[in-house]
Amino acid sequence: MNEISPIDERSAEYAVSPIFLERWSPRAYDGQPMPEDKLLTVLEAAHWAPSAYNVQPWRFIYAIKGTPEFDRMLDLLVEFNQGWAKNAGALVFIVSKTHSAPPGAAEETPNYSHSFDAGSAWGLMSIQAQILGYHAHGMTGLKFDKIPETLNIPEGYRVEAASAIGTQAAPDVLPEALRKNEVPSKRRPLDEVVFKGVFAAE
Ligand SMILES: Cc1cc2nc3c(=O)[nH]c(=O)nc-3n(C[C@H](O)[C@H](O)[C@H](O)COP(=O)(O)O)c2cc1C
């Protein structure tokens, strides 16, 4: 249970591991640099995600708070995200390789699931962060046009998202308008998203 923002609001219809309810995406971080070994532990977990043909299309580019690389990455977020993510302990950009050679193939062809697999890796990243007492917060509010050049990302990679990671702080580190949002969100009822047999019309 998190003392800064209780997760009481969250409940599951089936008995999932509490870690799934405890994981959420705060914006209030304490500004402390994340120890690099902890961040690498989080990225190690991400990299154990499954992927089609085990091609592992994800790539992660990270920076620790307090370094010039962090400031450079922060500048790649839209203004709104910069406002809160500046206090994260680390930033990670997640990119995926769009083409790969399936087993036995000599040539690389478009990999149908490169984004899906990278998203799966981010999911594991966020859970490992939670297990270590940190919180990850995904972002696609990014300056996508500037990212490849600034981060030296070659052709053939899609910028998927970025993630802030750090130690949660009390909401008062945030601008007034954002404080009320510092509570874990709920989910739709399960039967709105899970269908037995065939897709059920909405
Ligand atoms: C791919 C992705 C992109 C997101 N982009 C942003 C963003 O740019 N800014 C932001 O404040 N939150 C962003 N979020 C956070 C979501 O709003 C948040 O995950 C969602 O409301 C569910 O809340 P929870 O993660 O606390 O359970 C993003 C999350 C994901 C997974």
Ligand as a Chemical Component Dictionary entry (heavy atoms), coordinates in Angstrom:
data_LIG
# 
_chem_comp.id                   LIG 
_chem_comp.type                 NON-POLYMER 
_chem_comp.pdbx_formal_charge   0 
_chem_comp.three_letter_code    LIG 
# 
loop_
_chem_comp_atom.comp_id 
_chem_comp_atom.atom_id 
_chem_comp_atom.alt_atom_id 
_chem_comp_atom.type_symbol 
_chem_comp_atom.charge 
_chem_comp_atom.model_Cartn_x 
_chem_comp_atom.model_Cartn_y 
_chem_comp_atom.model_Cartn_z 
_chem_comp_atom.pdbx_ordinal 
LIG C1  C1  C 0 1.551  4.887  -24.037 1  
LIG C2  C2  C 0 1.145  5.845  -22.946 2  
LIG C3  C3  C 0 1.202  7.203  -23.166 3  
LIG C4  C4  C 0 0.866  8.101  -22.157 4  
LIG N1  N1  N 0 1.068  9.448  -22.361 5  
LIG C5  C5  C 0 0.944  10.290 -21.317 6  
LIG C6  C6  C 0 1.363  11.643 -21.448 7  
LIG O1  O1  O 0 1.889  12.081 -22.484 8  
LIG N2  N2  N 0 1.217  12.448 -20.357 9  
LIG C7  C7  C 0 0.683  12.002 -19.180 10 
LIG O2  O2  O 0 0.586  12.789 -18.241 11 
LIG N3  N3  N 0 0.284  10.716 -19.029 12 
LIG C8  C8  C 0 0.416  9.851  -20.057 13 
LIG N4  N4  N 0 0.098  8.529  -19.908 14 
LIG C9  C9  C 0 -0.459 8.020  -18.631 15 
LIG C10 C10 C 0 -1.898 7.537  -18.780 16 
LIG O3  O3  O 0 -2.754 8.631  -18.825 17 
LIG C11 C11 C 0 -2.207 6.583  -17.607 18 
LIG O4  O4  O 0 -1.402 5.436  -17.711 19 
LIG C12 C12 C 0 -3.679 6.173  -17.621 20 
LIG O5  O5  O 0 -4.510 7.265  -17.312 21 
LIG C13 C13 C 0 -3.971 5.040  -16.649 22 
LIG O6  O6  O 0 -3.582 5.416  -15.369 23 
LIG P1  P1  P 0 -2.596 4.547  -14.474 24 
LIG O7  O7  O 0 -1.335 4.302  -15.285 25 
LIG O8  O8  O 0 -2.331 5.421  -13.271 26 
LIG O9  O9  O 0 -3.271 3.268  -14.137 27 
LIG C14 C14 C 0 0.409  7.616  -20.909 28 
LIG C15 C15 C 0 0.349  6.230  -20.691 29 
LIG C16 C16 C 0 0.722  5.357  -21.678 30 
LIG C17 C17 C 0 0.695  3.862  -21.400 31 
# 
loop_
_chem_comp_bond.comp_id 
_chem_comp_bond.atom_id_1 
_chem_comp_bond.atom_id_2 
_chem_comp_bond.value_order 
_chem_comp_bond.pdbx_ordinal 
LIG C1  C2  SING 1  
LIG C2  C3  SING 2  
LIG C2  C16 DOUB 3  
LIG C3  C4  DOUB 4  
LIG C4  N1  SING 5  
LIG C4  C14 SING 6  
LIG N1  C5  DOUB 7  
LIG C5  C6  SING 8  
LIG C5  C8  SING 9  
LIG C6  O1  DOUB 10 
LIG C6  N2  SING 11 
LIG N2  C7  SING 12 
LIG C7  O2  DOUB 13 
LIG C7  N3  SING 14 
LIG N3  C8  DOUB 15 
LIG C8  N4  SING 16 
LIG N4  C9  SING 17 
LIG N4  C14 SING 18 
LIG C9  C10 SING 19 
LIG C10 O3  SING 20 
LIG C10 C11 SING 21 
LIG C11 O4  SING 22 
LIG C11 C12 SING 23 
LIG C12 O5  SING 24 
LIG C12 C13 SING 25 
LIG C13 O6  SING 26 
LIG O6  P1  SING 27 
LIG P1  O7  DOUB 28 
LIG P1  O8  SING 29 
LIG P1  O9  SING 30 
LIG C14 C15 DOUB 31 
LIG C15 C16 SING 32 
LIG C16 C17 SING 33 
# 
